[in-house]
Amino acid sequence: MHGDPANDLTKELTMQQAADLLQVSLQCLVRNILDKGEITFHGAGRNCRI
């Protein structure tokens, strides 16, 4: 990953990059944040972007 994604709010992140940035597990990101609609995302399966 190049640069700090926190400094570029228009940049899309992979689900793992978002989990790392938020300091949560990927499972927590999906179950507690994405499934509740707290962060928008697009795509399906392994190709989701946040």
C-alpha positions as CSV (number, residue, x, y, z in Angstrom):
1,M,0.0,0.0,0.0
2,H,1.3,3.4,-0.9
3,G,0.9,6.3,1.4
4,D,-1.5,6.6,4.3
5,P,-5.1,5.9,3.4
6,A,-6.3,8.1,6.3
7,N,-4.9,11.1,4.5
8,D,-6.8,10.5,1.3
9,L,-10.5,10.1,2.1
10,T,-11.5,9.7,-1.5
11,K,-9.3,6.5,-1.9
12,E,-11.0,3.2,-2.0
13,L,-9.7,0.5,0.3
14,T,-9.9,-3.3,0.3
15,M,-11.8,-4.8,3.2
16,Q,-8.5,-5.8,4.8
17,Q,-7.0,-2.4,4.4
18,A,-10.1,-0.9,6.1
19,A,-9.9,-3.4,8.9
20,D,-6.3,-2.6,9.4
21,L,-6.9,1.1,9.4
22,L,-9.7,0.8,11.9
23,Q,-7.7,-1.7,14.0
24,V,-10.4,-4.4,13.9
25,S,-10.5,-7.9,12.5
26,L,-11.8,-8.4,9.1
27,Q,-14.6,-10.5,10.6
28,C,-15.5,-7.6,13.0
29,L,-15.5,-5.1,10.1
30,V,-18.0,-7.2,8.1
31,R,-20.3,-8.3,10.9
32,N,-20.4,-5.1,13.0
33,I,-19.7,-2.3,10.6
34,L,-20.6,-3.2,7.0
35,D,-23.6,-5.4,7.7
36,K,-25.1,-2.6,9.8
37,G,-24.5,0.0,7.0
38,E,-22.2,2.1,9.0
39,I,-19.7,2.3,6.1
40,T,-20.7,2.1,2.5
41,F,-19.0,-0.4,0.1
42,H,-19.5,-1.8,-3.4
43,G,-18.6,-5.0,-5.1
44,A,-19.1,-8.6,-4.1
45,G,-17.1,-11.4,-2.6
46,R,-13.3,-10.9,-2.6
47,N,-13.6,-7.7,-4.7
48,C,-15.4,-5.4,-2.3
49,R,-14.1,-1.9,-1.9
50,I,-14.8,0.5,0.9
